[in-house]
Amino acid sequence: MCRNIKTLFNFDPPVTPEEVRAASLQFVRKISGFNKPSKANEEAFAAAVNGIAKVSMELLASLETNSPAKNREEEAAKHKAKSAKRFVA
């Protein structure tokens, strides 16, 4: 999985459409191999991003859990600490 795609389920505050779109864009970039598509592929690329974003929002809306929602700031701090430990010079 692409490291730039973050988990979006079960957070407080809930995920925003912009976050889902950003993850969808990263996914399409990864599987297509294009960071920015050519003019010929722009329409297909945009359609894929929009389709994946729509399906992702539907998925997130339908998921259920008994776990308490995670705090975004706490999770970000954990990831930063893990990254700092991993990339110590």
QUIHULIN-V670824 format. One line per field, one symbol per residue. phi: phi as a letter, one per 20 degrees, with the letter a starting at -180 (. if undefined). A space follows every 10 residues. Layout:
phi->???
This chain:
phi->.ffeedfdem dcfffdgfff ffffffffff fendfcffgf dgffffffff ffffffffff fefcbefffe efffffffff ffffffdfe
